[in-house]
């Protein structure tokens, strides 16, 4: 057994040593490549000057204020169906943006085409409950992988928009709500939910009225300690004390239903305003990205010019 353990330790040490040596070789090759590129770029500094000029011009055009995009996000609370259904609806909006179908986008949002042109993309992400305690813990920005240690919260969804004009975010967010409510399946489901809430409120009111009437009747019937109702039920002095608690419990339930009816009458609600997360096409990031792209193109052109004779001779063979 000891010999086997020693053999396994030796094998692991050999594997680690091979990996370290290979890593050193890769780092050395990368360092040599960077040094060679730097020396070649210095020799071809005229090309580098042209690269800086091209990058500056491209940045001035691409990162101009009228061409910037703003990434904003908010959270919606879902009252009918689930997050999977509304995520698919948001994906449909994003397909319209990607296909530049502004007329359809304006129609489903109920806004003008000038407003629809300002919406560049629309995405949504699941909110995950990792502790399985009914509270949100993180946002799943990638593809959700089913796991028994975490569950998707079906009553909420993170919505992320990329727009060109932040002053239109309220119009677009209201349009998204209209887009959800205009879906026949969503609309019918929400109407049924609201009808059920109204029926529950009416039923609770009837129960409260009945208990209140019974309490008043008992109040004016003090001459007897017990009152026998129709049937086997006997209401004594002890049971009369329960009327108040029962009425109070029913009134609390009615208040909860009335609050839900007033606040959550729509199929979904944005629970907060859209907040700015990121500004795209800013000057400095655009300049550096465009500089590296133009520098790579310039170095390739310079290399082809230096090797022009060899390339010509190779092609003429």
DRENKOLVO-207674 format. One record per residue (C-alpha): residue in one letter; y, x, z; residue number from 1. Coordinates in pm, 1 decimal, always signed. Each point is the difference from the previous one (the first is absolute). Last residue first. Example, Ala and Ser with C-alpha at 12.3 -4.5 7.8 and 13.67 -1.06 7.14 Angstrom:
<fitors>
res=S c2=-106.0 c1=+1367.0 c3=+714.0 n=2
res=A c2=-344.0 c1=-137.0 c3=+66.0 n=1
</fitors>
This chain:
<fitors>
res=X c2=+2974.8 c1=+660.0 c3=-5957.7 n=317
res=X c2=+346.4 c1=-153.6 c3=-42.6 n=316
res=X c2=-11.3 c1=-199.5 c3=+326.4 n=315
res=X c2=-74.2 c1=+307.0 c3=+210.8 n=314
res=X c2=+269.4 c1=+202.2 c3=-176.1 n=313
res=X c2=+254.4 c1=-272.5 c3=+67.2 n=312
res=X c2=-103.1 c1=-31.6 c3=+366.5 n=311
res=X c2=+25.2 c1=+375.0 c3=+42.8 n=310
res=X c2=+344.6 c1=+11.3 c3=-158.3 n=309
res=X c2=+128.9 c1=-295.5 c3=+199.6 n=308
res=X c2=-119.9 c1=+140.3 c3=+331.5 n=307
res=X c2=+346.9 c1=+58.3 c3=+133.5 n=306
res=X c2=+125.5 c1=-334.6 c3=-139.2 n=305
res=X c2=-302.4 c1=-183.7 c3=+142.8 n=304
res=X c2=+60.8 c1=+151.6 c3=+342.9 n=303
res=X c2=+366.6 c1=-100.6 c3=-12.0 n=302
res=X c2=-95.6 c1=-357.1 c3=-95.5 n=301
res=X c2=-252.8 c1=-16.5 c3=+285.0 n=300
res=X c2=+258.6 c1=+138.3 c3=+241.6 n=299
res=X c2=+256.8 c1=-258.3 c3=-112.9 n=298
res=X c2=-243.3 c1=-291.4 c3=+40.1 n=297
res=X c2=-93.1 c1=+112.1 c3=+351.8 n=296
res=X c2=+366.5 c1=+46.1 c3=+88.1 n=295
res=X c2=+84.1 c1=-346.1 c3=-138.5 n=294
res=X c2=-260.7 c1=-159.3 c3=+228.5 n=293
res=X c2=+97.6 c1=+212.0 c3=+300.9 n=292
res=X c2=+369.4 c1=-82.1 c3=-51.7 n=291
res=X c2=-69.6 c1=-374.1 c3=-50.3 n=290
res=X c2=-172.9 c1=-20.9 c3=+337.7 n=289
res=X c2=+270.4 c1=+203.6 c3=+172.8 n=288
res=X c2=+286.2 c1=-197.5 c3=-153.5 n=287
res=X c2=-155.8 c1=-340.9 c3=+68.3 n=286
res=X c2=-60.7 c1=+87.9 c3=+365.4 n=285
res=X c2=+365.7 c1=+113.7 c3=+37.6 n=284
res=X c2=+174.1 c1=-282.0 c3=-189.3 n=283
res=X c2=-177.0 c1=-311.0 c3=+131.0 n=282
res=X c2=-229.0 c1=-189.7 c3=-236.6 n=281
res=X c2=-160.2 c1=-220.1 c3=+268.4 n=280
res=X c2=+159.5 c1=-116.5 c3=+323.0 n=279
res=X c2=-252.6 c1=-70.2 c3=+274.8 n=278
res=X c2=-73.6 c1=-244.8 c3=+278.1 n=277
res=X c2=+288.9 c1=-249.0 c3=-11.2 n=276
res=X c2=-69.2 c1=-304.2 c3=+216.6 n=275
res=X c2=-79.1 c1=-352.1 c3=-119.6 n=274
res=X c2=+97.4 c1=-261.0 c3=+255.6 n=273
res=X c2=-245.8 c1=-109.1 c3=+264.3 n=272
res=X c2=-277.0 c1=-258.3 c3=+53.5 n=271
res=X c2=-22.0 c1=-82.7 c3=-369.3 n=270
res=X c2=-162.5 c1=-340.2 c3=+4.3 n=269
res=X c2=-309.1 c1=-144.7 c3=-166.4 n=268
res=X c2=-134.7 c1=-350.1 c3=-79.5 n=267
res=X c2=+321.4 c1=-161.5 c3=+115.5 n=266
res=X c2=+36.5 c1=-222.2 c3=+307.9 n=265
res=X c2=-46.9 c1=+295.0 c3=+233.0 n=264
res=X c2=+311.3 c1=-15.2 c3=+219.2 n=263
res=X c2=+50.8 c1=-375.0 c3=+46.6 n=262
res=X c2=-362.5 c1=-118.4 c3=-11.7 n=261
res=X c2=-121.5 c1=+295.6 c3=+207.4 n=260
res=X c2=+266.1 c1=-74.1 c3=+261.1 n=259
res=X c2=-97.6 c1=-367.8 c3=-3.3 n=258
res=X c2=-363.9 c1=+95.4 c3=+49.0 n=257
res=X c2=+82.0 c1=+229.7 c3=+291.0 n=256
res=X c2=+224.8 c1=-263.9 c3=+157.4 n=255
res=X c2=-277.1 c1=-260.1 c3=-31.6 n=254
res=X c2=-248.5 c1=+230.9 c3=+171.1 n=253
res=X c2=+247.2 c1=+57.0 c3=+282.8 n=252
res=X c2=+51.9 c1=-376.1 c3=+26.1 n=251
res=X c2=-375.6 c1=-55.4 c3=+21.6 n=250
res=X c2=-34.6 c1=+252.1 c3=+282.2 n=249
res=X c2=+294.1 c1=-158.3 c3=+189.4 n=248
res=X c2=-150.5 c1=-347.5 c3=-37.7 n=247
res=X c2=-333.5 c1=+119.3 c3=+135.4 n=246
res=X c2=+166.7 c1=+181.8 c3=+287.4 n=245
res=X c2=+203.8 c1=-309.1 c3=+91.2 n=244
res=X c2=-293.3 c1=-235.9 c3=-22.0 n=243
res=X c2=-223.4 c1=+213.3 c3=+222.8 n=242
res=X c2=+158.7 c1=-121.4 c3=+321.8 n=241
res=X c2=-117.6 c1=-351.9 c3=-83.2 n=240
res=X c2=-358.3 c1=+123.2 c3=+25.2 n=239
res=X c2=+36.0 c1=+67.6 c3=+375.2 n=238
res=X c2=+154.9 c1=-339.6 c3=+72.1 n=237
res=X c2=-295.6 c1=-167.3 c3=-169.3 n=236
res=X c2=-68.4 c1=-112.7 c3=-357.7 n=235
res=X c2=-354.0 c1=-140.8 c3=-34.2 n=234
res=X c2=-161.3 c1=-4.7 c3=-345.8 n=233
res=X c2=-314.4 c1=-220.0 c3=-31.2 n=232
res=X c2=+141.5 c1=-234.3 c3=-260.3 n=231
res=X c2=+323.1 c1=-186.3 c3=-11.3 n=230
res=X c2=+213.3 c1=+156.9 c3=+269.2 n=229
res=X c2=-62.9 c1=-4.4 c3=+376.1 n=228
res=X c2=+303.5 c1=+84.0 c3=+203.6 n=227
res=X c2=-23.7 c1=+189.0 c3=+326.1 n=226
res=X c2=+236.4 c1=+48.8 c3=+290.1 n=225
res=X c2=+155.5 c1=-337.7 c3=-46.4 n=224
res=X c2=+354.1 c1=-98.3 c3=+87.5 n=223
res=X c2=+141.9 c1=+282.0 c3=-202.5 n=222
res=X c2=-35.2 c1=-176.2 c3=-334.9 n=221
res=X c2=+352.0 c1=+69.4 c3=-125.8 n=220
res=X c2=-68.2 c1=+371.7 c3=-26.2 n=219
res=X c2=-344.1 c1=-54.6 c3=-151.0 n=218
res=X c2=+152.4 c1=-197.3 c3=-287.0 n=217
res=X c2=+256.0 c1=+271.4 c3=-50.8 n=216
res=X c2=-277.3 c1=+262.1 c3=-19.3 n=215
res=X c2=-197.8 c1=-210.7 c3=-246.8 n=214
res=X c2=+304.9 c1=-39.6 c3=-219.2 n=213
res=X c2=+58.2 c1=+376.6 c3=+8.6 n=212
res=X c2=-364.3 c1=+65.5 c3=-83.2 n=211
res=X c2=+15.6 c1=-233.2 c3=-301.6 n=210
res=X c2=+331.0 c1=+139.9 c3=-120.4 n=209
res=X c2=-129.3 c1=+357.1 c3=+26.6 n=208
res=X c2=-316.5 c1=-89.3 c3=-193.0 n=207
res=X c2=+199.0 c1=-175.9 c3=-272.0 n=206
res=X c2=+238.1 c1=+295.4 c3=-29.8 n=205
res=X c2=-298.0 c1=+238.6 c3=-26.6 n=204
res=X c2=-143.5 c1=-205.3 c3=-286.2 n=203
res=X c2=+334.1 c1=-2.2 c3=-180.9 n=202
res=X c2=+31.8 c1=+379.0 c3=+36.1 n=201
res=X c2=-357.1 c1=+48.6 c3=-125.0 n=200
res=X c2=+64.8 c1=-226.4 c3=-298.3 n=199
res=X c2=+315.9 c1=+194.5 c3=-85.7 n=198
res=X c2=-189.0 c1=+330.3 c3=+22.4 n=197
res=X c2=-274.7 c1=-137.8 c3=-223.5 n=196
res=X c2=+254.5 c1=-113.0 c3=-256.3 n=195
res=X c2=+158.6 c1=+349.1 c3=+5.1 n=194
res=X c2=-339.5 c1=+162.1 c3=-66.3 n=193
res=X c2=-78.4 c1=-245.3 c3=-280.3 n=192
res=X c2=+333.8 c1=+75.6 c3=-161.7 n=191
res=X c2=-67.4 c1=+375.3 c3=+31.7 n=190
res=X c2=-336.4 c1=-25.7 c3=-172.2 n=189
res=X c2=+150.3 c1=-207.1 c3=-281.6 n=188
res=X c2=+281.8 c1=+249.9 c3=-57.5 n=187
res=X c2=-228.6 c1=+303.8 c3=+12.9 n=186
res=X c2=-241.4 c1=-152.4 c3=-251.3 n=185
res=X c2=+280.9 c1=-118.0 c3=-226.7 n=184
res=X c2=+183.3 c1=+337.8 c3=+3.4 n=183
res=X c2=+369.0 c1=-85.0 c3=+18.5 n=182
res=X c2=+15.3 c1=+96.6 c3=+368.6 n=181
res=X c2=-94.4 c1=+362.1 c3=-71.4 n=180
res=X c2=+250.2 c1=+40.2 c3=-285.2 n=179
res=X c2=+268.6 c1=-172.3 c3=+205.8 n=178
res=X c2=-58.9 c1=+254.8 c3=+278.8 n=177
res=X c2=+17.3 c1=+280.7 c3=-257.5 n=176
res=X c2=+325.8 c1=-143.0 c3=-134.8 n=175
res=X c2=+148.4 c1=+3.4 c3=+349.3 n=174
res=X c2=-93.3 c1=+369.9 c3=+19.9 n=173
res=X c2=+155.4 c1=+64.1 c3=-343.5 n=172
res=X c2=+327.1 c1=-172.6 c3=+86.3 n=171
res=X c2=+16.7 c1=+180.6 c3=+334.2 n=170
res=X c2=-72.9 c1=+337.6 c3=-163.7 n=169
res=X c2=+279.6 c1=-43.9 c3=-254.4 n=168
res=X c2=+258.2 c1=+217.2 c3=+178.4 n=167
res=X c2=-253.8 c1=+284.1 c3=+6.1 n=166
res=X c2=+29.8 c1=+52.4 c3=-375.4 n=165
res=X c2=-264.4 c1=+193.9 c3=-194.3 n=164
res=X c2=-302.2 c1=-140.5 c3=+179.9 n=163
res=X c2=-331.6 c1=+137.5 c3=+125.0 n=162
res=X c2=-168.2 c1=-255.0 c3=+224.6 n=161
res=X c2=-257.3 c1=+38.0 c3=+278.7 n=160
res=X c2=-163.4 c1=-299.4 c3=+169.9 n=159
res=X c2=-202.0 c1=+53.3 c3=+319.9 n=158
res=X c2=-241.4 c1=-284.5 c3=+68.9 n=157
res=X c2=-70.4 c1=-234.6 c3=+288.7 n=156
res=X c2=-240.0 c1=-279.0 c3=+103.4 n=155
res=X c2=-326.5 c1=+153.4 c3=-121.3 n=154
res=X c2=+13.4 c1=+305.8 c3=+224.0 n=153
res=X c2=-247.9 c1=+239.3 c3=-157.5 n=152
res=X c2=-267.3 c1=+127.6 c3=+236.7 n=151
res=X c2=-80.8 c1=+333.7 c3=+155.7 n=150
res=X c2=-299.7 c1=+167.5 c3=+168.3 n=149
res=X c2=-257.4 c1=-186.9 c3=-210.3 n=148
res=X c2=+133.2 c1=+162.9 c3=-314.6 n=147
res=X c2=+73.3 c1=-131.5 c3=-346.8 n=146
res=X c2=+199.9 c1=+247.7 c3=-205.6 n=145
res=X c2=+354.1 c1=-109.3 c3=-85.8 n=144
res=X c2=+150.7 c1=+179.6 c3=-296.2 n=143
res=X c2=+307.2 c1=+193.9 c3=+101.0 n=142
res=X c2=+311.3 c1=-109.5 c3=+187.1 n=141
res=X c2=-200.2 c1=-158.1 c3=+283.6 n=140
res=X c2=+272.4 c1=-70.2 c3=+254.8 n=139
res=X c2=-71.1 c1=+73.1 c3=+364.8 n=138
res=X c2=-58.1 c1=-154.9 c3=+344.7 n=137
res=X c2=+67.3 c1=-372.5 c3=-29.6 n=136
res=X c2=-97.9 c1=-214.2 c3=+302.8 n=135
res=X c2=-301.7 c1=-231.6 c3=+29.2 n=134
res=X c2=-201.7 c1=+227.3 c3=+228.9 n=133
res=X c2=-233.8 c1=+150.6 c3=-259.9 n=132
res=X c2=+117.4 c1=+351.5 c3=+92.2 n=131
res=X c2=+52.5 c1=+101.6 c3=-363.6 n=130
res=X c2=+185.8 c1=-315.6 c3=-105.4 n=129
res=X c2=+105.2 c1=+75.2 c3=-356.0 n=128
res=X c2=+299.8 c1=-122.2 c3=-199.5 n=127
res=X c2=-85.6 c1=-30.7 c3=-367.0 n=126
res=X c2=+239.8 c1=+125.8 c3=-262.6 n=125
res=X c2=+217.3 c1=-169.4 c3=-260.1 n=124
res=X c2=+165.8 c1=+120.2 c3=-316.6 n=123
res=X c2=+293.5 c1=-107.6 c3=-214.7 n=122
res=X c2=+151.7 c1=+217.4 c3=-273.0 n=121
res=X c2=+320.3 c1=+57.8 c3=-196.7 n=120
res=X c2=+197.3 c1=-309.4 c3=+103.2 n=119
res=X c2=+352.6 c1=+39.1 c3=-141.2 n=118
res=X c2=-98.6 c1=-158.8 c3=-330.8 n=117
res=X c2=-89.3 c1=-321.5 c3=+186.1 n=116
res=X c2=+361.5 c1=-35.1 c3=+115.4 n=115
res=X c2=+136.0 c1=+15.0 c3=-356.1 n=114
res=X c2=-284.5 c1=-231.4 c3=-105.1 n=113
res=X c2=+134.2 c1=-267.1 c3=+231.3 n=112
res=X c2=-193.9 c1=-114.4 c3=+304.0 n=111
res=X c2=-273.3 c1=-258.7 c3=+65.3 n=110
res=X c2=-254.4 c1=+261.2 c3=+99.7 n=109
res=X c2=-266.5 c1=-131.5 c3=-239.5 n=108
res=X c2=+249.2 c1=-39.8 c3=-286.9 n=107
res=X c2=+183.1 c1=+330.2 c3=+50.8 n=106
res=X c2=-330.3 c1=+189.2 c3=-0.3 n=105
res=X c2=-116.3 c1=-184.0 c3=-310.3 n=104
res=X c2=+321.7 c1=+94.2 c3=-182.9 n=103
res=X c2=-5.5 c1=+354.7 c3=+133.6 n=102
res=X c2=-341.7 c1=+90.4 c3=-139.3 n=101
res=X c2=+55.5 c1=+375.9 c3=+27.4 n=100
res=X c2=-377.1 c1=+52.9 c3=+1.5 n=99
res=X c2=+26.0 c1=+195.4 c3=+326.5 n=98
res=X c2=+226.8 c1=-265.0 c3=+153.5 n=97
res=X c2=-226.6 c1=-287.1 c3=-107.4 n=96
res=X c2=-300.2 c1=+188.6 c3=+138.5 n=95
res=X c2=+188.8 c1=+42.1 c3=+329.3 n=94
res=X c2=+51.2 c1=-374.2 c3=+28.8 n=93
res=X c2=-373.1 c1=-56.5 c3=-53.5 n=92
res=X c2=-71.0 c1=+255.4 c3=+273.2 n=91
res=X c2=+218.6 c1=-205.5 c3=+235.2 n=90
res=X c2=-222.1 c1=-301.0 c3=-68.8 n=89
res=X c2=-312.8 c1=+206.4 c3=+65.6 n=88
res=X c2=+141.6 c1=+110.6 c3=+335.0 n=87
res=X c2=+72.3 c1=-365.1 c3=+75.6 n=86
res=X c2=-368.3 c1=-94.8 c3=-31.1 n=85
res=X c2=-128.4 c1=+297.7 c3=+197.5 n=84
res=X c2=+250.7 c1=-60.1 c3=+281.6 n=83
res=X c2=-144.1 c1=-342.8 c3=+82.3 n=82
res=X c2=+16.5 c1=-376.9 c3=-69.7 n=81
res=X c2=+293.3 c1=-167.8 c3=+174.7 n=80
res=X c2=+252.2 c1=+121.7 c3=+258.2 n=79
res=X c2=+60.5 c1=+358.0 c3=-116.6 n=78
res=X c2=+263.6 c1=+216.3 c3=+166.9 n=77
res=X c2=+174.4 c1=+233.9 c3=-241.4 n=76
res=X c2=+105.9 c1=+353.9 c3=+77.8 n=75
res=X c2=+281.9 c1=+193.0 c3=-162.9 n=74
res=X c2=+47.1 c1=+295.3 c3=-230.6 n=73
res=X c2=+260.3 c1=+175.2 c3=-209.9 n=72
res=X c2=-20.5 c1=+280.2 c3=-255.9 n=71
res=X c2=+329.9 c1=+50.0 c3=-178.3 n=70
res=X c2=+29.8 c1=+110.3 c3=-360.1 n=69
res=X c2=+268.8 c1=+214.3 c3=-155.1 n=68
res=X c2=+110.3 c1=-38.7 c3=-360.1 n=67
res=X c2=+353.6 c1=-129.4 c3=+65.4 n=66
res=X c2=+59.9 c1=+283.5 c3=+248.2 n=65
res=X c2=-81.0 c1=+272.1 c3=-258.3 n=64
res=X c2=-324.2 c1=+181.0 c3=+80.5 n=63
res=X c2=-136.4 c1=+4.6 c3=-356.0 n=62
res=X c2=+315.2 c1=+105.1 c3=-184.4 n=61
res=X c2=+146.7 c1=+255.3 c3=+240.9 n=60
res=X c2=-351.8 c1=+123.5 c3=+77.5 n=59
res=X c2=-77.4 c1=+48.9 c3=-370.9 n=58
res=X c2=+320.2 c1=+197.0 c3=-46.2 n=57
res=X c2=-69.1 c1=+217.9 c3=+303.4 n=56
res=X c2=-362.4 c1=+59.3 c3=-104.5 n=55
res=X c2=+108.2 c1=+93.7 c3=-353.2 n=54
res=X c2=+261.6 c1=+243.6 c3=+131.4 n=53
res=X c2=-243.3 c1=+155.9 c3=+246.5 n=52
res=X c2=-264.9 c1=+37.5 c3=-271.7 n=51
res=X c2=+250.9 c1=+154.0 c3=-243.2 n=50
res=X c2=+78.1 c1=+260.8 c3=+265.2 n=49
res=X c2=-373.7 c1=+52.2 c3=+46.1 n=48
res=X c2=-45.5 c1=+56.4 c3=-373.3 n=47
res=X c2=+269.2 c1=+264.4 c3=+8.6 n=46
res=X c2=-177.4 c1=+146.0 c3=+302.4 n=45
res=X c2=-300.8 c1=+89.6 c3=-213.3 n=44
res=X c2=-68.1 c1=+333.0 c3=+170.0 n=43
res=X c2=+62.3 c1=-164.5 c3=+336.3 n=42
res=X c2=-236.2 c1=-286.1 c3=-91.0 n=41
res=X c2=-268.8 c1=+253.9 c3=-93.1 n=40
res=X c2=+42.4 c1=+175.2 c3=+333.8 n=39
res=X c2=-17.9 c1=-329.9 c3=+188.0 n=38
res=X c2=-303.0 c1=-113.2 c3=-198.1 n=37
res=X c2=-178.1 c1=+328.8 c3=+69.7 n=36
res=X c2=+77.0 c1=-29.1 c3=+372.5 n=35
res=X c2=-119.8 c1=-360.4 c3=+9.6 n=34
res=X c2=-320.5 c1=+84.0 c3=-187.5 n=33
res=X c2=-69.0 c1=+300.0 c3=+221.8 n=32
res=X c2=+46.3 c1=-214.4 c3=+312.7 n=31
res=X c2=-231.3 c1=-269.3 c3=-135.9 n=30
res=X c2=-264.3 c1=+257.5 c3=-88.9 n=29
res=X c2=+27.4 c1=+157.6 c3=+346.9 n=28
res=X c2=-25.0 c1=-340.6 c3=+166.7 n=27
res=X c2=-309.8 c1=-82.0 c3=-203.2 n=26
res=X c2=-164.8 c1=+334.2 c3=+85.1 n=25
res=X c2=+83.3 c1=-41.4 c3=+368.8 n=24
res=X c2=-153.6 c1=-345.7 c3=-2.6 n=23
res=X c2=-316.0 c1=+139.1 c3=-157.1 n=22
res=X c2=-24.3 c1=+266.9 c3=+270.1 n=21
res=X c2=+50.6 c1=-261.2 c3=+273.8 n=20
res=X c2=-261.3 c1=-230.7 c3=-152.2 n=19
res=X c2=-252.3 c1=+285.1 c3=-28.0 n=18
res=X c2=+63.6 c1=+100.2 c3=+362.6 n=17
res=X c2=-43.0 c1=-358.5 c3=+116.7 n=16
res=X c2=-329.2 c1=-36.7 c3=-188.2 n=15
res=X c2=-127.2 c1=+330.0 c3=+138.5 n=14
res=X c2=+95.4 c1=-98.8 c3=+353.7 n=13
res=X c2=-177.1 c1=-333.5 c3=-41.8 n=12
res=X c2=-314.2 c1=+173.2 c3=-127.6 n=11
res=X c2=+4.3 c1=+243.2 c3=+294.4 n=10
res=X c2=+36.0 c1=-288.9 c3=+246.9 n=9
res=X c2=-293.0 c1=-183.2 c3=-163.1 n=8
res=X c2=-218.2 c1=+310.9 c3=+18.8 n=7
res=X c2=+89.4 c1=+51.1 c3=+367.7 n=6
res=X c2=-92.6 c1=-360.4 c3=+71.9 n=5
res=X c2=-333.2 c1=+39.5 c3=-182.3 n=4
res=X c2=-77.1 c1=+322.5 c3=+185.6 n=3
res=X c2=+72.0 c1=-173.1 c3=+333.1 n=2
res=X c2=-241.5 c1=-278.7 c3=-90.3 n=1
</fitors>
